[in-house]
Amino acid sequence: MISVQPQTAPSSPPGTATPRSYLVKLLDDAYDQLLQGDVVRGLETLMAALCEARSSVHEGAWKELVSVCRQHPICTVLHEDPLTNRSFARPRGYAGDAVMLDMIYGLPHQSDPSDLGSSIFQALVEHCNTSKAVRHRRSLIAGAVDRMPGGSQLRILSIASGHLRESELTNAIKDGAIKEWVCLDQDADSLLECVRAYGNQVITTVSGSVRQVLSGKLSLGEFDFVYAAGLFDYLSTPVARALLARMLTMLRPGGKFLVANFTTTCAEAGYMEAFMDWWLIYRDELQMKALMDLPGSPLTVNVQVFTDPWKTIVYAVGERSLHDTNSRMSGLALCEA
Ligand SMILES: C[S@@+](CC[C@H](N)C(=O)[O-])C[C@H]1O[C@@H](n2cnc3c(N)ncnc32)[C@H](O)[C@@H]1O
């Protein structure tokens, strides 16, 4: 298992090495371990070294260390892994596209890696906390959909839907509980895949961006559940707050919302930045709660903030209040495992 705790990562012995020389030594060690076929140990060495380096220097110095990582021969080896490679190469113009999510979900994808690349891929997808947390997020959303109060008139909106793979895990569609599940995304290829895989009268697609949602140019109607997974980590705080406020206005009274964000304790952030060129905005529970503080909003919301078991993704879930408070369901009830 690849497990990195920031407090247990090796630290540079004081006075004996610069962060740069110490990191290079650990990159050398990890490189040797990978080439010897000890892939899990090599990745553990690497993740711990990057975690320590990232947390021990300021942002500018970390960016210099990232350059060091990319010039080290380990970088070429790591880019034999199709997940790391796709993130770095950005074939759709950004890191973290829905094809990468498919890889993490264990779904079929096109790639023809070397044996070592394949082993690195397997280790990252099976053992990293980030991969486990992303799969858990998918199940958690599917469970939230299935726990929505019954009926056949539910309208759901996924903002930045990607391929809407959570829909595969739900029973609500086959049970006829959903009237419409709208997938909104700015990536045309992702929406094409949604239509190819699931398109029908229930699952529909809307090509649109957060900017368009905020400008009010997209008129999507009211929903029983509005959520965004894999999006808030790309949004600055002012945009995230504005989007959240807009999401709440799209809810029917009693409607639920969910947003997810990678946490500041994400153990693989150093790897993602250094070798995947995948830079996210990490938030902790307090920062998530602060996002929910929307002074001036005419709406009352009942919010719960919690972090997953890997301390990798933080969630804010809740509901727009009803006048009839007896029919309230708490945010946590929405997302009970
Ligand atoms: C990491 S994927 C998440 C996909 C899906 N929600 C999931 O959890 O599997 C991120 C998605 O966000 C979309 N996205 C990113 N920024 C966006 C924006 N400003 N407006 C609309 N979609 C956006 C991308 O196109 C991509 O499909």
The ligand as an ORCA input file, in Angstrom:
! r2SCAN-3c Opt
* xyz 0 1
  C     -12.079     15.951    -12.873
  S     -13.369     15.996    -14.099
  C     -14.717     15.532    -13.071
  C     -15.773     14.783    -13.810
  C     -16.890     14.205    -12.958
  N     -17.607     15.216    -12.221
  C     -16.383     13.143    -12.028
  O     -16.373     13.354    -10.819
  O     -15.995     12.073    -12.515
  C     -13.530     17.716    -14.270
  C     -14.585     18.185    -15.280
  O     -14.813     19.557    -15.016
  C     -15.054     20.214    -16.236
  N     -14.805     21.639    -16.018
  C     -13.685     22.196    -15.511
  N     -13.822     23.527    -15.440
  C     -15.071     23.807    -15.912
  C     -15.807     25.011    -16.085
  N     -15.260     26.187    -15.758
  N     -17.052     24.942    -16.600
  C     -17.590     23.727    -16.916
  N     -16.947     22.553    -16.775
  C     -15.697     22.596    -16.274
  C     -14.089     19.560    -17.190
  O     -14.485     19.751    -18.524
  C     -14.144     18.095    -16.733
  O     -15.072     17.354    -17.471
*
